[in-house]
């Protein structure tokens, strides 16, 4: 068994702020953590791009493109989150700052709430169906189709998570 002994004087930047003395406000710490994640994810996306350039396999390139597209979308949203936090800290208007939900997105619209519930049910059912198909034909093309179907099922579960937030927010108004 390997035991890990912390080195004296060295801090893990994910566990401790990089300042002497008092930790900075949560927003400062969150901004630094998000910026570090953006930089690391950007490096990973560049690595995936270089791999796609050297791969002669169109299917592998498609998978790497999916990774790069997600990384790009996440980077854009994370940068907007940082903009929002900076806007709050510096009391300045940032045009690309991430908007936060308002109080009246679907105020009084029972039809919208019913549509959200239907979307959630459809996404859940879609995820179950995709997972079933992935299990049923798990060996097709060496598991390639099962991988994609499972990935799409996870996307549907992500959509359920997002839609549930919107529903909770809309019902709270």
MDAnalysis code that builds the backbone (N, CA, C; Angstrom):
import MDAnalysis as mda
import numpy as np

u = mda.Universe.empty(519, n_residues=173, atom_resindex=np.repeat(np.arange(173), 3), trajectory=True)
u.add_TopologyAttr("name", ["N", "CA", "C"] * 173)
u.add_TopologyAttr("resid", np.arange(1, 174))
u.add_TopologyAttr("resname", ["UNK", "UNK", "UNK", "UNK", "UNK", "UNK", "UNK", "UNK", "UNK", "UNK", "UNK", "UNK", "UNK", "UNK", "UNK", "UNK", "UNK", "UNK", "UNK", "UNK", "UNK", "UNK", "UNK", "UNK", "UNK", "UNK", "UNK", "UNK", "UNK", "UNK", "UNK", "UNK", "UNK", "UNK", "UNK", "UNK", "UNK", "UNK", "UNK", "UNK", "UNK", "UNK", "UNK", "UNK", "UNK", "UNK", "UNK", "UNK", "UNK", "UNK", "UNK", "UNK", "UNK", "UNK", "UNK", "UNK", "UNK", "UNK", "UNK", "UNK", "UNK", "UNK", "UNK", "UNK", "UNK", "UNK", "UNK", "UNK", "UNK", "UNK", "UNK", "UNK", "UNK", "UNK", "UNK", "UNK", "UNK", "UNK", "UNK", "UNK", "UNK", "UNK", "UNK", "UNK", "UNK", "UNK", "UNK", "UNK", "UNK", "UNK", "UNK", "UNK", "UNK", "UNK", "UNK", "UNK", "UNK", "UNK", "UNK", "UNK", "UNK", "UNK", "UNK", "UNK", "UNK", "UNK", "UNK", "UNK", "UNK", "UNK", "UNK", "UNK", "UNK", "UNK", "UNK", "UNK", "UNK", "UNK", "UNK", "UNK", "UNK", "UNK", "UNK", "UNK", "UNK", "UNK", "UNK", "UNK", "UNK", "UNK", "UNK", "UNK", "UNK", "UNK", "UNK", "UNK", "UNK", "UNK", "UNK", "UNK", "UNK", "UNK", "UNK", "UNK", "UNK", "UNK", "UNK", "UNK", "UNK", "UNK", "UNK", "UNK", "UNK", "UNK", "UNK", "UNK", "UNK", "UNK", "UNK", "UNK", "UNK", "UNK", "UNK", "UNK", "UNK", "UNK", "UNK", "UNK", "UNK", "UNK", "UNK", "UNK", "UNK"])
u.atoms.positions = np.array([
    [0.841, -1.174, 0.000],
    [0.000, 0.000, 0.000],
    [0.888, 1.238, 0.000],
    [0.542, 2.204, -0.822],
    [1.288, 3.449, -0.906],
    [0.642, 4.474, 0.002],
    [1.440, 5.125, 0.800],
    [0.887, 6.193, 1.628],
    [1.432, 7.522, 1.125],
    [0.591, 8.510, 1.169],
    [0.955, 9.837, 0.692],
    [1.167, 10.730, 1.899],
    [2.341, 11.310, 1.949],
    [2.668, 12.209, 3.051],
    [2.778, 13.617, 2.485],
    [2.004, 14.570, 3.014],
    [2.086, 15.937, 2.491],
    [3.448, 16.552, 2.798],
    [3.975, 17.275, 1.828],
    [5.245, 17.967, 2.014],
    [4.991, 19.270, 2.756],
    [5.823, 19.550, 3.715],
    [5.662, 20.772, 4.496],
    [5.875, 21.991, 3.624],
    [5.037, 22.993, 3.815],
    [5.182, 24.245, 3.088],
    [4.568, 24.236, 1.702],
    [4.038, 23.109, 1.258],
    [3.425, 23.033, -0.065],
    [1.934, 22.826, 0.111],
    [1.156, 23.698, -0.519],
    [-0.292, 23.618, -0.409],
    [-0.889, 23.167, -1.732],
    [-1.951, 22.423, -1.628],
    [-2.713, 22.065, -2.808],
    [-3.581, 23.272, -3.142],
    [-3.417, 23.896, -4.328],
    [-4.182, 25.102, -4.639],
    [-5.681, 24.858, -4.732],
    [-6.108, 23.613, -4.907],
    [-7.535, 23.323, -4.952],
    [-8.122, 23.295, -3.545],
    [-7.289, 23.069, -2.539],
    [-7.779, 22.997, -1.171],
    [-7.587, 24.296, -0.397],
    [-6.600, 25.070, -0.792],
    [-6.265, 26.282, -0.057],
    [-6.084, 27.447, -1.021],
    [-6.495, 28.639, -0.617],
    [-6.258, 29.798, -1.470],
    [-4.758, 30.079, -1.557],
    [-4.356, 30.693, -2.640],
    [-2.942, 30.997, -2.845],
    [-2.598, 32.367, -2.273],
    [-2.993, 32.620, -1.052],
    [-2.671, 33.872, -0.388],
    [-2.136, 33.562, 0.993],
    [-1.375, 34.480, 1.510],
    [-0.901, 34.332, 2.885],
    [-1.956, 34.939, 3.793],
    [-2.239, 34.273, 4.884],
    [-3.181, 34.842, 5.837],
    [-4.620, 34.502, 5.543],
    [-5.480, 35.517, 5.574],
    [-6.917, 35.328, 5.453],
    [-7.315, 34.886, 4.048],
    [-8.192, 33.871, 3.965],
    [-8.641, 33.465, 2.629],
    [-9.460, 34.574, 1.974],
    [-9.379, 34.693, 0.664],
    [-10.139, 35.738, -0.029],
    [-11.630, 35.404, -0.008],
    [-12.476, 36.367, -0.365],
    [-13.906, 36.072, -0.444],
    [-14.154, 34.917, -1.420],
    [-15.268, 34.247, -1.226],
    [-15.603, 33.087, -2.052],
    [-15.547, 33.437, -3.533],
    [-16.015, 34.596, -3.932],
    [-16.021, 34.973, -5.340],
    [-14.625, 35.013, -5.920],
    [-13.659, 35.569, -5.200],
    [-12.273, 35.603, -5.676],
    [-11.742, 34.188, -5.858],
    [-11.990, 33.359, -4.878],
    [-11.511, 31.978, -4.925],
    [-12.176, 31.237, -6.084],
    [-13.478, 31.443, -6.251],
    [-14.203, 30.789, -7.334],
    [-13.703, 31.278, -8.696],
    [-13.456, 32.557, -8.825],
    [-12.927, 33.094, -10.094],
    [-11.603, 32.427, -10.431],
    [-10.705, 32.339, -9.454],
    [-9.396, 31.704, -9.716],
    [-9.558, 30.236, -10.087],
    [-10.442, 29.542, -9.379],
    [-10.657, 28.120, -9.674],
    [-11.249, 27.939, -11.070],
    [-12.220, 28.780, -11.428],
    [-12.815, 28.678, -12.760],
    [-11.801, 29.015, -13.846],
    [-11.005, 30.043, -13.622],
    [-9.980, 30.400, -14.613],
    [-8.953, 29.285, -14.779],
    [-8.578, 28.636, -13.687],
    [-7.644, 27.510, -13.778],
    [-8.278, 26.359, -14.553],
    [-9.557, 26.112, -14.306],
    [-10.252, 25.044, -15.033],
    [-10.356, 25.380, -16.518],
    [-10.648, 26.630, -16.837],
    [-10.740, 27.063, -18.237],
    [-9.407, 26.822, -18.940],
    [-8.314, 27.198, -18.284],
    [-6.988, 27.016, -18.883],
    [-6.678, 25.537, -19.101],
    [-6.964, 24.710, -18.105],
    [-6.692, 23.274, -18.227],
    [-7.562, 22.651, -19.314],
    [-8.828, 23.020, -19.362],
    [-9.738, 22.474, -20.376],
    [-9.340, 22.934, -21.768],
    [-8.857, 24.160, -21.873],
    [-8.394, 24.673, -23.166],
    [-7.184, 23.883, -23.661],
    [-6.276, 23.568, -22.744],
    [-5.122, 22.733, -23.104],
    [-5.577, 21.351, -23.563],
    [-6.547, 20.788, -22.875],
    [-7.059, 19.471, -23.250],
    [-7.728, 19.512, -24.621],
    [-8.478, 20.576, -24.896],
    [-9.133, 20.703, -26.201],
    [-8.088, 20.826, -27.312],
    [-7.017, 21.564, -27.038],
    [-5.945, 21.691, -28.026],
    [-5.272, 20.335, -28.257],
    [-5.095, 19.572, -27.198],
    [-4.507, 18.230, -27.329],
    [-5.419, 17.327, -28.160],
    [-6.715, 17.393, -27.901],
    [-7.670, 16.599, -28.682],
    [-7.653, 17.018, -30.150],
    [-7.506, 18.295, -30.406],
    [-7.428, 18.798, -31.779],
    [-6.188, 18.257, -32.484],
    [-5.065, 18.259, -31.778],
    [-3.831, 17.716, -32.374],
    [-3.982, 16.224, -32.648],
    [-4.647, 15.507, -31.739],
    [-4.888, 14.083, -31.969],
    [-5.756, 13.877, -33.208],
    [-6.792, 14.704, -33.361],
    [-7.667, 14.586, -34.526],
    [-6.883, 14.843, -35.811],
    [-5.931, 15.770, -35.748],
    [-5.110, 16.078, -36.927],
    [-4.232, 14.907, -37.327],
    [-3.826, 14.100, -36.356],
    [-2.912, 13.001, -36.660],
    [-3.631, 11.680, -36.884],
    [-4.899, 11.613, -36.533],
    [-5.650, 10.373, -36.701],
    [-6.118, 10.252, -38.145],
    [-6.017, 9.082, -38.667],
    [-6.520, 8.836, -40.009],
    [-7.884, 8.180, -39.988],
    [-8.495, 8.106, -38.821],
    [-9.763, 7.402, -38.652],
    [-10.896, 8.418, -38.494],
    [-11.847, 8.416, -39.411],
    [-12.935, 9.402, -39.388],
    [-13.826, 9.241, -38.158],
    [-14.034, 8.009, -37.699],
    [-14.868, 7.790, -36.511],
    [-14.183, 8.355, -35.268],
    [-12.889, 8.109, -35.152],
    [-12.136, 8.661, -34.020],
    [-12.147, 10.182, -34.086],
    [-11.993, 10.728, -35.281],
    [-12.035, 12.186, -35.436],
    [-13.379, 12.747, -34.990],
    [-14.475, 12.037, -35.323],
    [-15.797, 12.492, -34.916],
    [-15.907, 12.519, -33.388],
    [-15.392, 11.476, -32.719],
    [-15.430, 11.439, -31.255],
    [-14.613, 12.591, -30.667],
    [-13.445, 12.831, -31.221],
    [-12.609, 13.935, -30.735],
    [-13.284, 15.279, -30.997],
    [-13.984, 15.402, -32.101],
    [-14.715, 16.638, -32.387],
    [-15.829, 16.858, -31.364],
    [-16.509, 15.775, -30.963],
    [-17.534, 15.897, -29.928],
    [-16.927, 16.426, -28.634],
    [-15.766, 15.900, -28.278],
    [-15.071, 16.353, -27.072],
    [-14.705, 17.832, -27.202],
    [-14.170, 18.205, -28.360],
    [-13.754, 19.599, -28.559],
    [-14.946, 20.553, -28.558],
    [-16.070, 20.134, -29.158],
    [-17.263, 20.981, -29.169],
    [-17.778, 21.211, -27.750],
    [-17.827, 20.151, -26.956],
    [-18.249, 20.309, -25.561],
    [-17.291, 21.221, -24.808],
    [-15.996, 21.002, -25.004],
    [-14.992, 21.816, -24.311],
    [-15.149, 23.288, -24.686],
    [-15.392, 23.552, -25.953],
    [-15.554, 24.940, -26.402],
    [-16.800, 25.571, -25.771],
    [-17.908, 24.836, -25.781],
    [-19.149, 25.350, -25.197],
    [-18.976, 25.587, -23.692],
    [-18.331, 24.643, -23.012],
    [-18.107, 24.790, -21.569],
    [-17.200, 25.986, -21.288],
    [-16.158, 26.142, -22.093],
    [-15.238, 27.269, -21.900],
    [-15.984, 28.594, -22.039],
    [-16.836, 28.686, -23.045],
    [-17.592, 29.916, -23.261],
    [-18.493, 30.232, -22.065],
    [-19.179, 29.231, -21.565],
    [-20.076, 29.444, -20.414],
    [-19.271, 29.765, -19.159],
    [-18.165, 29.052, -18.947],
    [-17.326, 29.331, -17.776],
    [-16.773, 30.753, -17.820],
    [-16.361, 31.206, -18.994],
    [-15.864, 32.581, -19.111],
    [-16.964, 33.584, -18.794],
    [-18.187, 33.292, -19.211],
    [-19.315, 34.172, -18.900],
    [-19.633, 34.138, -17.405],
    [-19.447, 32.982, -16.766],
    [-19.630, 32.885, -15.315],
    [-18.605, 33.759, -14.600],
    [-17.352, 33.684, -15.057],
    [-16.303, 34.522, -14.472],
    [-16.656, 35.987, -14.669],
    [-17.148, 36.330, -15.859],
    [-17.566, 37.712, -16.121],
    [-18.643, 38.159, -15.157],
    [-19.584, 37.272, -14.872],
    [-20.660, 37.600, -13.934],
    [-20.110, 37.849, -12.530],
    [-19.203, 36.969, -12.095],
    [-18.611, 37.129, -10.767],
    [-17.789, 38.415, -10.686],
    [-17.026, 38.703, -11.731],
    [-16.235, 39.947, -11.745],
    [-17.152, 41.169, -11.714],
    [-18.245, 41.096, -12.441],
    [-19.211, 42.186, -12.467],
    [-19.738, 42.459, -11.058],
    [-20.010, 41.386, -10.320],
    [-20.501, 41.534, -8.948],
    [-19.427, 42.128, -8.038],
    [-18.186, 41.688, -8.227],
    [-17.099, 42.161, -7.367],
    [-16.701, 43.604, -7.651],
    [-16.664, 43.937, -8.935],
    [-16.119, 45.242, -9.337],
    [-17.200, 46.290, -9.584],
    [-18.457, 45.894, -9.441],
    [-19.581, 46.812, -9.665],
    [-19.502, 47.477, -11.035],
    [-19.165, 46.692, -12.045],
    [-19.096, 47.192, -13.413],
    [-19.983, 46.329, -14.301],
    [-20.456, 46.905, -15.374],
    [-21.289, 46.184, -16.330],
    [-20.387, 45.442, -17.314],
    [-20.600, 44.142, -17.432],
    [-19.841, 43.312, -18.363],
    [-20.824, 42.768, -19.392],
    [-20.686, 43.183, -20.669],
    [-21.674, 42.795, -21.678],
    [-21.836, 41.288, -21.867],
    [-20.770, 40.516, -21.736],
    [-20.853, 39.076, -21.972],
    [-21.031, 38.276, -20.683],
    [-21.308, 38.967, -19.578],
    [-21.498, 38.267, -18.308],
    [-22.704, 37.342, -18.408],
    [-22.622, 36.227, -17.740],
    [-23.709, 35.247, -17.751],
    [-24.924, 35.826, -17.049],
    [-26.066, 35.839, -17.710],
    [-27.264, 36.305, -17.014],
    [-27.702, 35.257, -15.995],
    [-28.358, 35.713, -14.962],
    [-28.901, 34.785, -13.971],
    [-30.422, 34.839, -14.080],
    [-31.086, 33.744, -13.704],
    [-32.543, 33.701, -13.867],
    [-33.244, 34.824, -13.110],
    [-34.225, 35.397, -13.773],
    [-35.042, 36.435, -13.162],
    [-36.250, 35.830, -12.470],
    [-37.055, 36.685, -11.913],
    [-38.196, 36.220, -11.127],
    [-39.427, 35.940, -11.970],
    [-39.428, 36.302, -13.236],
    [-40.675, 36.185, -13.993],
    [-40.512, 35.446, -15.324],
    [-39.691, 34.432, -15.359],
    [-39.477, 33.713, -16.614],
    [-40.779, 33.123, -17.156],
    [-41.540, 32.449, -16.318],
    [-42.803, 31.841, -16.740],
    [-43.918, 32.205, -15.778],
    [-43.860, 33.392, -15.228],
    [-44.813, 33.785, -14.188],
    [-46.249, 33.551, -14.638],
    [-46.949, 32.721, -13.875],
    [-48.360, 32.479, -14.120],
    [-48.688, 31.666, -15.354],
    [-47.729, 31.049, -15.971],
    [-47.976, 30.308, -17.209],
    [-48.042, 28.815, -16.921],
    [-49.212, 28.329, -16.574],
    [-49.391, 26.902, -16.281],
    [-49.042, 26.048, -17.496],
    [-49.305, 26.575, -18.678],
    [-48.993, 25.838, -19.901],
    [-47.481, 25.609, -20.020],
    [-46.703, 26.603, -19.645],
    [-45.245, 26.456, -19.690],
    [-44.780, 25.416, -18.684],
    [-45.372, 25.404, -17.506],
    [-45.008, 24.406, -16.499],
    [-45.353, 23.000, -16.983],
    [-46.505, 22.858, -17.609],
    [-46.898, 21.552, -18.158],
    [-45.935, 21.127, -19.259],
    [-45.507, 22.071, -20.087],
    [-44.550, 21.761, -21.158],
    [-43.203, 21.337, -20.580],
    [-42.771, 22.001, -19.521],
    [-41.511, 21.623, -18.872],
    [-41.604, 20.205, -18.318],
    [-42.705, 19.892, -17.666],
    [-42.884, 18.539, -17.124],
    [-42.887, 17.499, -18.248],
    [-43.530, 17.812, -19.366],
    [-43.555, 16.888, -20.507],
    [-42.149, 16.710, -21.083],
    [-41.403, 17.793, -21.187],
    [-40.023, 17.698, -21.679],
    [-39.180, 16.800, -20.771],
    [-39.349, 16.967, -19.472],
    [-38.597, 16.153, -18.514],
    [-38.942, 14.673, -18.695],
    [-40.231, 14.373, -18.781],
    [-40.646, 12.976, -18.989],
    [-40.084, 12.419, -20.295],
    [-40.152, 13.201, -21.371],
    [-39.653, 12.745, -22.665],
    [-38.150, 12.498, -22.643],
    [-37.412, 13.372, -21.995],
    [-35.957, 13.191, -21.900],
    [-35.624, 11.949, -21.074],
    [-36.367, 11.748, -19.978],
    [-36.139, 10.557, -19.154],
    [-36.424, 9.285, -19.945],
    [-37.535, 9.276, -20.650],
    [-37.892, 8.105, -21.454],
    [-36.876, 7.897, -22.577],
    [-36.452, 8.977, -23.196],
    [-35.441, 8.876, -24.251],
    [-34.142, 8.293, -23.731],
    [-33.727, 8.716, -22.546],
    [-32.494, 8.189, -21.952],
    [-32.626, 6.695, -21.674],
    [-33.773, 6.297, -21.114],
    [-33.997, 4.867, -20.847],
    [-33.955, 4.052, -22.146],
    [-34.598, 4.551, -23.168],
    [-34.646, 3.861, -24.457],
    [-33.236, 3.735, -25.053],
    [-32.490, 4.816, -25.026],
    [-31.131, 4.791, -25.572],
    [-30.241, 3.816, -24.807],
    [-30.363, 3.820, -23.478],
    [-29.579, 2.883, -22.671],
    [-29.945, 1.442, -22.997],
    [-31.243, 1.182, -23.182],
    [-31.707, -0.161, -23.536],
    [-31.109, -0.584, -24.876],
    [-31.163, 0.295, -25.857],
    [-30.582, -0.015, -27.169],
    [-29.082, -0.264, -27.062],
    [-28.410, 0.530, -26.250],
    [-26.959, 0.363, -26.078],
    [-26.631, -0.999, -25.474],
    [-27.418, -1.415, -24.488],
    [-27.188, -2.729, -23.868],
    [-27.528, -3.858, -24.825],
    [-28.598, -3.669, -25.579],
    [-29.078, -4.709, -26.484],
    [-28.047, -5.025, -27.576],
    [-27.417, -4.027, -28.095],
    [-26.459, -4.197, -29.191],
    [-25.078, -3.688, -28.779],
    [-24.651, -4.113, -27.623],
    [-23.416, -3.570, -27.051],
    [-22.158, -3.926, -27.834],
    [-22.181, -4.982, -28.603],
    [-20.980, -5.406, -29.325],
    [-20.934, -4.908, -30.771],
    [-21.993, -4.253, -31.217],
    [-22.051, -3.781, -32.596],
    [-20.915, -2.794, -32.867],
    [-20.155, -3.082, -33.905],
    [-19.000, -2.263, -34.280],
    [-18.047, -2.051, -33.101],
    [-17.785, -3.137, -32.422],
    [-16.843, -3.136, -31.289],
    [-17.274, -2.157, -30.192],
    [-18.594, -2.007, -29.994],
    [-19.110, -1.159, -28.935],
    [-19.245, 0.312, -29.299],
    [-18.934, 0.648, -30.557],
    [-18.961, 2.056, -30.984],
    [-20.374, 2.641, -30.893],
    [-21.371, 1.924, -31.418],
    [-22.739, 2.429, -31.358],
    [-23.223, 2.506, -29.915],
    [-22.892, 1.515, -29.109],
    [-23.289, 1.524, -27.701],
    [-22.685, 2.731, -26.986],
    [-21.443, 3.049, -27.298],
    [-20.793, 4.224, -26.714],
    [-21.565, 5.488, -27.048],
    [-21.916, 5.639, -28.323],
    [-22.649, 6.839, -28.736],
    [-24.034, 6.889, -28.101],
    [-24.735, 5.757, -28.098],
    [-26.070, 5.726, -27.501],
    [-26.026, 6.055, -26.011],
    [-25.040, 5.519, -25.313],
    [-24.891, 5.815, -23.885],
    [-24.550, 7.290, -23.670],
    [-23.729, 7.837, -24.545],
    [-23.383, 9.261, -24.455],
    [-24.619, 10.129, -24.651],
    [-25.458, 9.758, -25.616],
    [-26.682, 10.525, -25.844],
    [-27.638, 10.380, -24.656],
    [-27.666, 9.208, -24.043],
    [-28.494, 9.012, -22.849],
    [-28.015, 9.925, -21.724],
    [-26.711, 10.038, -21.578],
    [-26.171, 10.943, -20.551],
    [-26.524, 12.394, -20.856],
    [-26.502, 12.756, -22.137],
    [-26.929, 14.104, -22.513],
    [-28.382, 14.331, -22.131],
    [-29.229, 13.330, -22.376],
    [-30.640, 13.453, -22.013],
    [-30.783, 13.616, -20.500],
    [-29.983, 12.889, -19.722],
    [-30.019, 13.039, -18.263],
    [-29.566, 14.429, -17.845],
    [-28.593, 14.960, -18.559],
    [-28.154, 16.338, -18.299],
    [-29.298, 17.301, -18.595],
    [-30.019, 17.056, -19.683],
    [-31.151, 17.912, -20.023],
    [-32.221, 17.854, -18.935],
    [-32.462, 16.666, -18.391],
    [-33.429, 16.519, -17.293],
    [-32.985, 17.373, -16.107],
    [-31.718, 17.322, -15.789],
    [-31.175, 18.100, -14.672],
    [-31.412, 19.601, -14.903],
    [-31.124, 20.070, -16.108],
    [-31.317, 21.486, -16.436],
    [-32.802, 21.857, -16.405],
    [-33.627, 21.008, -16.989],
    [-35.064, 21.296, -17.042],
    [-35.696, 21.279, -15.659],
    [-35.230, 20.392, -14.797],
    [-35.752, 20.377, -13.420],
    [-35.435, 21.682, -12.701],
    [-34.257, 22.225, -12.949],
    [-33.905, 23.518, -12.352],
    [-34.879, 24.585, -12.849],
    [-35.102, 24.622, -14.161],
    [-36.010, 25.615, -14.734],
    [-37.411, 25.437, -14.143],
    [-37.862, 24.199, -14.017],
    [-39.182, 23.936, -13.449],
    [-39.262, 24.406, -11.999],
    [-38.262, 24.057, -11.193],
    [-38.252, 24.503, -9.787],
    [-38.272, 26.020, -9.704],
    [-37.475, 26.645, -10.543],
    [-37.402, 28.111, -10.550],
    [-38.757, 28.709, -10.964],
    [-39.367, 28.122, -11.970],
    [-40.658, 28.642, -12.454],
    [-41.767, 28.426, -11.414],
    [-41.728, 27.277, -10.736],
    [-42.760, 26.994, -9.723],
    [-42.609, 27.867, -8.487],
    [-41.401, 28.331, -8.226],
    [-41.140, 29.137, -7.021],
    [-41.673, 30.555, -7.167],
    [-41.963, 30.957, -8.367],
    [-42.407, 32.341, -8.602],
    [-43.844, 32.521, -8.221],
])
